[in-house]
Amino acid sequence: MKKNILILIIILIISVFIYGVFVGTYKIFPYDELNSVKSITLNEKTIPDQQNTIYENNVNELIQIKDNNDISKLRNNLTNFIW
């Protein structure tokens, strides 16, 4: 009886190891879930740096207020939008 349980445990361990190798090699289920847990655990950035630098390089182009008239237009538009 103990010999059968030991053989079953060894077969189970080998099967789990082989499945783990296939997950890492062929990126089958649950590779995406494990990869996201890894990135969260190691505090890796999930957004590529190229997307972050779009706004960092063009901040002046995002600012559309140039004078007092633009400020009053924006204030009126915001007031109308909110109320």
C-alpha positions in Angstrom: 0.0 0.0 0.0 2.8 2.5 0.9 4.7 1.5 -2.2 1.6 2.3 -4.4 1.2 5.7 -2.8 4.9 6.5 -3.2 4.8 5.6 -6.9 1.6 7.7 -7.3 3.3 10.7 -5.6 6.4 10.3 -7.8 4.3 10.1 -11.0 2.3 13.2 -9.9 5.5 15.2 -9.2 7.0 14.2 -12.5 3.8 15.1 -14.3 3.6 18.6 -12.7 7.2 19.2 -13.5 6.7 18.3 -17.2 3.6 20.5 -17.4 5.5 23.4 -15.9 8.2 23.0 -18.5 5.6 23.0 -21.3 4.0 26.1 -19.8 7.3 28.0 -19.8 8.4 26.7 -23.2 5.2 26.9 -25.3 3.4 29.6 -23.3 0.3 27.6 -22.8 -2.3 28.2 -20.0 -1.6 29.6 -17.3 1.5 31.4 -18.7 -0.2 34.8 -19.0 -1.5 34.7 -15.5 1.8 33.6 -14.1 3.6 36.3 -16.1 1.3 39.0 -14.8 1.8 37.8 -11.2 5.6 37.9 -11.8 5.5 41.5 -13.1 3.4 42.6 -10.2 5.6 40.9 -7.7 8.8 42.3 -9.1 7.3 45.8 -9.7 8.0 45.6 -13.4 6.4 48.2 -15.7 3.5 46.7 -17.6 3.3 49.6 -20.1 6.2 49.9 -22.5 8.5 53.0 -22.1 7.6 54.2 -25.6 4.0 54.9 -24.6 5.1 56.9 -21.5 7.6 59.1 -23.4 4.9 60.3 -25.9 3.6 62.8 -23.3 6.9 63.5 -21.6 8.4 64.8 -24.9 5.3 66.8 -26.0 4.1 68.5 -22.9 4.1 72.0 -24.4 1.9 70.8 -27.2 -0.7 69.6 -24.7 -1.0 73.0 -23.1 -3.5 75.0 -25.1 -3.9 78.1 -22.9 -1.9 81.0 -24.4 -3.6 84.1 -23.1 -6.4 85.5 -20.9 -9.1 84.9 -23.6 -8.3 81.2 -23.6 -8.7 81.1 -19.8 -12.1 82.8 -19.9 -13.2 80.5 -22.8 -12.1 77.4 -20.8 -13.8 78.7 -17.7 -17.1 79.2 -19.5 -16.9 75.9 -21.2 -16.2 74.1 -17.9 -19.1 76.0 -16.2 -21.5 75.1 -18.9 -20.3 71.5 -18.8 -20.7 71.1 -15.0 -24.0 73.1 -14.6 
